[in-house]
C-alpha cells in the first residue's frame, strides 16, 4: 500500500484536471497562481471565458464530497486572488469559478473519476472584492 501526502494527492488531481481541460478545449494559462491572499490551482480560458478552477482530490471511499471542502473562507480567498490576477493581466473578459472533484483509488492513488463542476460558485463584482 502506497501512502501519498496531501501535496502529492493534490498534484495528481491538478495534473489530471489539466489533461481533462485540455482534452475538452480549454487553454491552460496558469497553474498554482499565488498571491498573498491565496492560490488558484488552475486558470484556463475557453472561448471568451477565463476560468478559475479549484481542484479537490479525495479517495473514492472518503465520506464527504470533495467540493464540500470549498467553504466560504476558501471561496473568499479564491475571489480575491482572481481579482489580483484580473488586475495584473488587465483582462476584459467573462469569468467563471469551477471546482474539479478528482477521485482516486484509496490504496494506489490512481485516478478513477473526475466530476467537473462549472459555475460552482458565483463571482463577485470586481469592486466588491
N, C-alpha and C positions, 0 to 999 in steps of 0.2 A: 504494500500500500504506500503510495507516494503522497506526502503531505505538501501542500502549497501554502505559501504565505499569502496574506491578503493582497499584497502588491503583485505577486505572481498571478493570482487569480484575476486581478483587475487587468493586468497586461494581456492575459489570454482573452478576456472579454472584449477589450478595446481593439485588439488585432482582428478578432472575428467580426466585430461590428464594422470595422473599417472595410474589410473584404465584402461584407454584406452590402454596405452602402455603395461601394464602387460597382459591384455587380448590378445594382439597381439604379445606376445612372447618376450617382452623386459624385461631385468632385471634392476631395478632401483638401481643406485649406489649412487646417492646424490640428495638431494632436497635443493634448496636455497643455493648453494655453493657460498661463498663470499670471495672476496679478495679486496684489496684497489682499484683496477682498475674496479671492477664491480661485478655482480652477474649472476649466471646461474640458471634458475628456476629448471630444471631437467637434470641430467646427467644419461644416461642409456647405456646399452650395448645390442646389438643384434648381435649374431654371432661374427665376427671379428671386428665389428664397435663399437666405442664409440660415442654416440650421445649427442650433447649439444642442449637442447631444450629451446627455449624462448616461454613462454605461454602468450597469449594476450586474455583477456576476455572482451567481449562487449555485450551490449544489442542488441538483434536481429534488433531493429529499428534504431540502430546507423548508421549514414550516411557512414562513412569511414570503410573500411575493417580493421580488427584488425592488420593484418600483415603490414599495412602501417605505423604503429607506430614504426616498427623496421627500423629506419633510419640508415644512415651511421655512425653516432656517436654511436648509440646503438650497431651496428654490430662490430665496433672497440672495444668497451668495452667487448663484448662477446668473441671476438677473443683473446684479451689479458688475460681475465680470464681463458679461455680454455687453453691457453699456460701455465699459472701458474698451473693449475690442472694437465696437462700432465707432467710438470717438477716435481711437488710434488710427483706424483704417479709413476714416471719413466715408463711411458707407451710406449709400442711399438705396436701400433695398427692403424687401419684406423679410421678417424674421419669424422663426418658429423654434419652439423648445420641445425636444423629443427625449424620450427615455428608451434605452435599449436594455431589455432583460435578457441576459445570457445564462443559459442553464448548462451545468456540467455534470458529468458522472461523479458521484461522491468520491470514489477511490482514485480513479485515473486522472480526473481533471479534464477529460476530453469533452469538448463542447458537443451537446446533443440537441440543443434547440435554441432558437432566438425568438423573442417577441418584441418587435419594434413598434413603439407607440408614438405615432405622430401627434403633435399638439398635446403633449402630455400635461402641460400646464400653460396658463396664459402668461404672456409677457406683460410688462408694464410699460407705460409710455416712458420715453427716454427722460423726460423732465422729472418724473416721479421716482426715478431710480437713485 
